[in-house]
């Protein structure tokens, strides 16, 4: 299973998530020097080749509005880290890569989180979910 994200800029959005999540391009999808325009479809994989995210060209897609507005978000990604210090590191990294902070609840004692917009405007969250060993 993979999640497909519609975007008017598949290359830029794939690059953002590739860098943020440490993913890899599927064979044949990496950028090359003679690429012109936007590709219609790109796939990012895990190290083992498992498909994780795909990006589909939708030229006139309006930016989602969050938390209210039109068009609303259709889905969002939840990403987790194991500590508040890591959340702050990931905030800096996401912003450096082109994300925008929409909501900052990093000081929430129950569930510290930050809601971002990716470069195409899709909301995504990074929140603290401490690892608990299996029993």
PyMOL commands that set and color helices and strands:
alter all, ss='L'
color gray80, all
select helices_A, chain A and resi 10-21+84-97
alter helices_A, ss='H'
color red, helices_A
select strands_A, chain A and resi 3-7+24-25+41-45+51-57+77-81+100-105+113-117+123-128
alter strands_A, ss='S'
color yellow, strands_A
deselect
rebuild
show_as cartoon
